[in-house]
Amino acid sequence: MKATGIVRRIDELGRVVIPKEIRSTLRLKSGDPLEIFTERDELMLKKYSPIASLEKFSEGTAKSLSDLSGHLAIVCDTDEVLHASGSGRREVAGKAISQKMDKLMQDRRSYIANLSEGGDIVPICEDTQNDITAEIIVPIVAGGDCLGAVALVSCEQGAKIEPAACKLAQLSATILAAQFE
């Protein structure tokens, strides 16, 4: 654990303000759920990710989606890529999602694009330079909240994500969302 040197007082309602710098560093936004852990005299807060709690299920979903579609399949929460399966998975696994991807998830809308038809490709991760030529991104929405997204991407020249693969991505997002309802 890393010490910050910041000391805060608990108010009469039991609240503590998390400094803006720490919220920014950890990508905490207003309304984000936090998990609370205690050990002896220590209190730890961790950003809660419902999708991460389904680790084996979401990992299996990414693998099955990749096997069936033939594309790189990605399952992410609202912060990072949790699971990736297929060619290029090492480039994105565990990376923070891009701001454009975050915006798509906040808008709770699916997105399909391919370069061969002049589409605008949304980067999945902020700090990776992969040559995505086609993609579909489907948010995982449960109870009105966006919990993450399922994405299929291709790096082949002239690639398009075929309609059957789009349906698979939508089905995968729906199944993952159903785990929380």
N, C-alpha and C positions, 0 to 999 in steps of 0.2 A: 504494500500500500504506500502511496506517495503522499507526503505531508505537503500542505499548501501554505500553512502559516496563517490561514484565515480563521478567525474565531467569530462565531455568531451566537446570539442569545435566543433562547426559546421564548416566544411571546406567551401571553396568558391563555391562548387557545392551543398551545402546543406546536405552533408553526415555526419553521426555520426557513430563512430565505437562502436559496442556493445562488451564489454570486453569478452575475451575468457571464463572466469569463469562463467559469466552469460549465455553465449551461451551453455556451457556444462550443467549447471544446468537445463536449460529450454529445452535441447535437440534440439537446433537450429543448422541447418546445412546450409552450403552455398547453396543458391538457394531456401531456404524455403520461402514461401510467408508469409508476415506479414500484419495484419490489423492495421490500424492507427485510433485511437480515440482521440478526443480532448474534453476538458471540461474546460471552462474559460482559465486559464493559464497552464493547464496540458496537457501533450501529453502522450498517452499510446500506446504501441505496443503489439499486441497479435498474437501469431502464428495462422495462418489461416488454418482451417480445412474444406474443402468443404463438406466432409461427415457429419460433425457435423451440417452443415447448413441445412441438410435434416433430422433433428432430428426425427420427427414423422414417416417419410417414412422409415428411416433405422431401427427405433425401430420396426415398423410393419413388416419389412422384416425379422428381427431376430426372431420375434414371429411366423410368418407364416412358416419360414424355420424349426424352432424347432417343431412346431405342425405337419408339414408334414413328417419330417424325423425321429422324435422320439429321436433326439440327442440334445445336448447342441449346440445352434447356436450363433455365435459371429459375430458382425460387429465392425470393428475397423478402426481408421484412422492410420496414420503413427506413432502415438505416444502412443495411449492408446486404450483400449477396450471401445467403446462408448455404445454398447448395447449387452446384453447377455440374452438369453431366454432358459429355460429348466433347468434340474437338474444340480446344481453346478454353477448357474449364479452369485451368491453372491461372489464366490471365485475370479471371474475374472473381474466383472463389475467395470469400472473406473480405473483399474490397468494399469500401463505402460507395453507396449509390450516388449518381450525379444529381445535381440540382434539377435538371430537366426531368429526370426520372421521378424525383420526389414530387415535382409539380404535377406530373401525370397522375400519380397515385392520389395526391390531394384532391384532384379534380374527379377522381373515381371514374375515369373513362379508359376504354381500351384504345390501343394505338397500333396501326399497321402502316408500315412504310417499306419501300424498296427503292434503291438507287436507280434501278433500270427504268423506272417510270418517273423519276425526278422527285421521289419522296425525300423528306427530311429525316435523317436517321438520328434518333435520340441516343446519346451515349448512356450505357447502362451504369458504368462506373466513371467517376471523375478523373481518376489518375491512371487509366489504362488507355493505350493507343492501339486498339484493335480495329481492323478494317471491316466493320459490319456493313454488309450490303443489303440486307433485308432483315426485318424484325417484326414481331408482334409482342405487345406488352398488354397483359390483362391483369387489372387490379384484383386483389383478394379482398372482398368486402363482406363483412359480417356485422349484423346489428347496426348498420349505417356507418361503421368505422372501417377505414382502409387499414388492413393489417399487413399488407405487403403486395407482391405481384408475382405473376408467373410470366416468363418471357421465353420466346424462341428466337434465336438469331442465327444468321448465316453469314459467312465471310466469303462465299463463292461469288465470282463475278457473274452478274446478270441474274442472281438468285431472286426468287420470289417465295414467300411463305404460302404454300398452297392452302386452299380452303379447308381441306381435311385437317391439316396441322393446326390451323386457326381454331377449329372446333375442338381439337384435343387440348389446346392451351386454355380455352374457355371452360371446358369440362374440368380440367385440373384445378383451375382457380375456384370453380364452384364447389368441387369436392373438398378442397382445403377450407373454404369458408364455412361449409356445412359442419365442420368439426367444432365450430364455436357457437352454433345456434341451438 
